[in-house]
Amino acid sequence: MNKKLGYSILILLVIVFAIYRYTYQEHRNINSEKVSYTITIPELEKEFAANDSMAFAKYQDKTIELTAKITAVDFENKAIILENKVFATFNDSLPKGIISGKTATIKGRFLGYDELLEEFKIDQSSIIR
């Protein structure tokens, strides 16, 4: 009887631990991840214009790399806008030397396309060059 109770408690603890580990997974570190896609803004626009659901499925939650001209910088919200089409937010403060009109390559997690604002959203961004 005691062995059955002991095994039951052990199995229950293993199940609870597995559920806990599944629920509270570590956050992704986009900076250390390999880039899934290196793409330009016109290519993104073309894919979303052709078939937005397929493009969304392809890029959603993937690490992408974009090179484009910075059109706006928001130091308060730790964000930049690239070519008035991509809104990229940073986890940390913006790197020094970020100014409008400069070309930059960023790496980040693709969130999607905002149809209302007509811009792509990227978060957890970092400047590559």
Rosetta silent file (secondary structure, phi, psi, omega in degrees, C-alpha in Angstrom):
SEQUENCE: MNKKLGYSILILLVIVFAIYRYTYQEHRNINSEKVSYTITIPELEKEFAANDSMAFAKYQDKTIELTAKITAVDFENKAIILENKVFATFNDSLPKGIISGKTATIKGRFLGYDELLEEFKIDQSSIIR
SCORE:     score description
SCORE:     0.000 S_00000001
   1 L     0.000  -43.452 -179.479    0.000    0.000    0.000 S_00000001
   2 H   -67.137  -34.477  178.723    2.815    2.427    0.902 S_00000001
   3 H   -65.709  -42.744  179.264    4.673    1.642   -2.338 S_00000001
   4 H   -63.138  -41.760  178.670    1.588    2.418   -4.422 S_00000001
   5 H   -65.120  -41.861  178.789    1.075    5.695   -2.591 S_00000001
   6 H   -63.395  -45.468  178.115    4.759    6.597   -3.006 S_00000001
   7 H   -64.348  -40.364  178.883    4.718    5.833   -6.754 S_00000001
   8 H   -61.844  -43.639  178.753    1.469    7.782   -7.176 S_00000001
   9 H   -65.421  -41.324  179.030    2.948   10.845   -5.464 S_00000001
  10 H   -62.644  -45.393  178.769    6.133   10.555   -7.535 S_00000001
  11 H   -63.714  -42.440  178.036    4.172   10.345  -10.805 S_00000001
  12 H   -60.997  -42.466  178.697    1.997   13.277   -9.745 S_00000001
  13 H   -64.376  -40.216  177.788    5.095   15.372   -8.975 S_00000001
  14 H   -63.587  -42.765  178.929    6.635   14.546  -12.356 S_00000001
  15 H   -64.411  -45.064  178.891    3.415   15.562  -14.137 S_00000001
  16 H   -62.303  -42.250  178.934    3.146   18.828  -12.168 S_00000001
  17 H   -63.436  -42.218  179.647    6.808   19.625  -12.906 S_00000001
  18 H   -63.959  -41.883  177.928    6.318   18.920  -16.633 S_00000001
  19 H   -64.327  -42.210  178.745    3.252   21.190  -16.772 S_00000001
  20 H   -61.531  -46.339 -179.457    5.141   23.930  -14.923 S_00000001
  21 H   -65.267  -36.133  178.409    8.124   23.754  -17.309 S_00000001
  22 H   -68.688  -42.465 -177.499    5.828   23.817  -20.344 S_00000001
  23 H   -70.638  -43.016 -175.195    3.841   26.796  -19.047 S_00000001
  24 L  -108.200   63.328  178.271    6.784   28.912  -17.850 S_00000001
  25 L   -75.075  156.179  177.280    9.296   28.510  -20.658 S_00000001
  26 L   -68.267  149.738  178.333   12.244   30.874  -20.921 S_00000001
  27 L   -72.082  150.278  178.245   11.838   33.866  -23.205 S_00000001
  28 L   -71.486  144.835  173.783   13.474   33.787  -26.608 S_00000001
  29 L  -107.336   95.808 -175.619   16.662   35.750  -27.077 S_00000001
  30 H   -62.129  -34.258 -179.314   16.260   37.166  -30.570 S_00000001
  31 H   -60.665  -32.242 -177.881   19.778   38.663  -30.513 S_00000001
  32 H   -94.487   -8.919  179.973   21.338   35.217  -30.274 S_00000001
  33 L   -75.901  153.406  174.974   18.970   33.508  -32.730 S_00000001
  34 L   -76.795  143.025 -179.934   19.900   32.794  -36.313 S_00000001
  35 L   -69.870  128.549  177.404   18.082   34.976  -38.867 S_00000001
  36 L   -80.674  -39.513 -178.450   15.259   33.098  -40.610 S_00000001
  37 E  -140.758  135.080  168.981   14.808   35.622  -43.427 S_00000001
  38 E  -109.689  117.325 -169.817   16.849   38.510  -44.804 S_00000001
  39 E  -144.608  160.565  175.625   14.419   40.624  -46.767 S_00000001
  40 L  -102.851  163.546  180.000   13.776   44.144  -48.017 S_00000001
  41 H   -64.793  -43.792  176.870   10.695   46.243  -47.341 S_00000001
  42 H   -59.857  -35.565  176.976    9.537   46.200  -51.004 S_00000001
  43 H   -65.614  -41.104  176.966    9.778   42.384  -51.008 S_00000001
  44 H   -61.458  -46.653 -179.635    7.668   42.235  -47.824 S_00000001
  45 H   -60.410  -41.581 -179.370    5.083   44.569  -49.336 S_00000001
  46 H   -63.418  -44.358 -179.909    4.960   42.488  -52.518 S_00000001
  47 H   -65.557  -41.468  179.879    4.417   39.226  -50.616 S_00000001
  48 H   -70.681  -31.970  176.782    1.692   40.715  -48.420 S_00000001
  49 H   -69.068  -37.604 -178.945   -0.021   42.275  -51.451 S_00000001
  50 H   -69.049  -49.717 -179.155    0.011   38.935  -53.294 S_00000001
  51 L  -159.131   95.142 -173.709   -1.327   36.802  -50.429 S_00000001
  52 H   -65.915  -33.713 -179.232   -1.341   38.300  -46.968 S_00000001
  53 H   -69.361  -38.866  177.420   -2.392   35.133  -45.120 S_00000001
  54 H   -69.962  -40.332  178.848    0.440   33.073  -46.623 S_00000001
  55 H   -65.026  -41.373  178.464    2.963   35.845  -46.016 S_00000001
  56 H   -62.438  -44.699  178.933    1.772   36.232  -42.429 S_00000001
  57 H   -63.059  -34.815 -178.101    2.098   32.484  -41.824 S_00000001
  58 H   -70.245  -43.033 -172.089    5.579   32.534  -43.369 S_00000001
  59 H  -100.275  -19.588 -175.011    7.013   35.418  -41.328 S_00000001
  60 L   -54.512  129.075  175.879    4.994   35.462  -38.099 S_00000001
  61 L    62.898   19.671  177.508    7.166   35.102  -34.997 S_00000001
  62 L  -100.253  155.451  176.221   10.289   34.549  -37.144 S_00000001
  63 E   -86.268  120.257 -179.503   13.585   36.390  -36.774 S_00000001
  64 E  -122.014  160.568  177.967   14.093   38.639  -39.771 S_00000001
  65 E  -125.526  129.448 -179.330   16.793   41.054  -40.899 S_00000001
  66 E  -127.992  141.085  171.646   15.994   44.280  -42.769 S_00000001
  67 E  -118.029  122.978 -177.876   18.211   46.988  -44.218 S_00000001
  68 E  -161.288  170.729  179.307   16.486   50.326  -44.773 S_00000001
  69 E   -82.827  134.832  177.794   16.643   54.065  -44.205 S_00000001
  70 E   -78.048  123.329 -179.926   15.555   55.333  -40.780 S_00000001
  71 E  -104.230  -19.292  177.538   12.732   57.840  -41.221 S_00000001
  72 E  -155.700  148.104  178.747   11.873   58.496  -37.553 S_00000001
  73 E  -128.851  131.219  178.016   13.373   57.855  -34.130 S_00000001
  74 E  -122.844   93.629 -177.402   11.393   57.718  -30.863 S_00000001
  75 L   -66.752  -33.720 -178.007   13.855   57.577  -27.958 S_00000001
  76 L   -63.302  -42.913 -179.037   11.095   57.707  -25.349 S_00000001
  77 L   -97.059    5.853  179.584    9.381   54.549  -26.639 S_00000001
  78 L    53.507   54.955 -176.925   12.641   52.902  -27.794 S_00000001
  79 E  -142.262  155.212  172.824   11.426   52.610  -31.387 S_00000001
  80 E  -133.199  157.647  175.153   12.402   53.529  -34.928 S_00000001
  81 E  -118.678  129.837 -179.532   10.469   53.684  -38.176 S_00000001
  82 E  -104.996  123.285  177.111   12.127   52.447  -41.348 S_00000001
  83 L    47.720   33.994  179.697   11.079   53.987  -44.678 S_00000001
  84 L    55.566   20.863 -176.775    7.693   54.912  -43.143 S_00000001
  85 L  -127.400  -23.326 -175.887    6.723   51.224  -43.464 S_00000001
  86 E  -124.232  123.994  176.387    8.321   49.301  -40.577 S_00000001
  87 E  -103.067  113.210 -175.858    7.813   50.095  -36.886 S_00000001
  88 E  -117.648  126.106  177.207   10.580   48.435  -34.863 S_00000001
  89 E  -106.078  152.998 -178.427   10.774   48.485  -31.078 S_00000001
  90 E  -115.816  147.210  175.682   13.818   47.705  -28.951 S_00000001
  91 L   -73.832  -44.466 -179.023   13.974   46.037  -25.535 S_00000001
  92 L   -97.085  179.378  178.085   16.886   48.153  -24.389 S_00000001
  93 L   -64.790  156.431 -179.664   17.582   51.795  -25.048 S_00000001
  94 L   -66.121  142.649  178.274   18.357   52.778  -28.617 S_00000001
  95 L   -62.427  152.442  177.728   22.021   52.588  -29.587 S_00000001
  96 L   -63.922  148.783  175.843   23.981   55.842  -29.719 S_00000001
  97 L    86.021    4.544  177.297   24.234   57.493  -33.110 S_00000001
  98 L   -77.809  120.231  177.186   20.777   56.522  -34.359 S_00000001
  99 L  -140.312  155.312  176.812   19.462   59.419  -36.447 S_00000001
 100 L   -64.030  144.626  178.789   16.854   59.898  -39.144 S_00000001
 101 L    93.330  -14.490  178.972   18.136   59.616  -42.675 S_00000001
 102 L   -85.714  148.502  175.849   20.785   57.044  -41.845 S_00000001
 103 E   -91.118  136.150 -178.710   20.637   53.523  -43.296 S_00000001
 104 E  -138.506  153.067  172.533   20.573   50.724  -40.739 S_00000001
 105 E  -110.402  123.100  179.900   20.288   46.954  -40.669 S_00000001
 106 E  -117.978  155.743  176.922   18.066   45.641  -37.918 S_00000001
 107 E  -127.579  133.279 -179.188   17.283   42.167  -36.668 S_00000001
 108 E  -167.551  178.636  179.848   14.061   41.427  -34.812 S_00000001
 109 E   -92.407  124.447 -179.394   10.982   39.293  -34.372 S_00000001
 110 E   -75.753  124.896  179.722    8.303   39.870  -37.013 S_00000001
 111 E   -97.965  -39.146 -179.605    4.899   40.494  -35.427 S_00000001
 112 E   154.294 -165.358 -177.705    2.731   41.263  -38.419 S_00000001
 113 E  -119.190  126.360  177.333    1.185   43.915  -40.609 S_00000001
 114 E   -93.491  106.886 -177.042   -1.021   46.687  -39.237 S_00000001
 115 L   -68.086  -32.005 -179.695   -3.570   47.405  -41.972 S_00000001
 116 L   -65.852  -46.508  179.937   -4.861   50.540  -40.265 S_00000001
 117 L   -91.346   -8.183 -178.014   -1.440   52.209  -40.108 S_00000001
 118 L    54.239   51.738  177.510   -0.162   50.346  -43.168 S_00000001
 119 E  -145.456  154.424  177.679    3.075   49.327  -41.502 S_00000001
 120 E   -87.271  147.924 -178.632    4.903   46.183  -40.480 S_00000001
 121 E  -114.954  131.896  176.822    5.616   45.569  -36.801 S_00000001
 122 E  -133.501  137.524  175.210    8.864   44.171  -35.418 S_00000001
 123 E  -125.815  176.621 -178.177    9.845   43.873  -31.770 S_00000001
 124 E    53.062   39.458 -175.852   12.927   42.827  -29.778 S_00000001
 125 E   -76.669  157.621  172.380   14.993   44.607  -32.420 S_00000001
 126 E  -147.513  149.724  179.145   18.715   45.211  -32.424 S_00000001
 127 E   -84.491  126.311  178.166   20.960   47.154  -34.770 S_00000001
 128 L   -89.682  -50.360  176.047   23.294   44.911  -36.748 S_00000001
 129 L  -141.614    0.000    0.000   25.111   47.627  -38.732 S_00000001
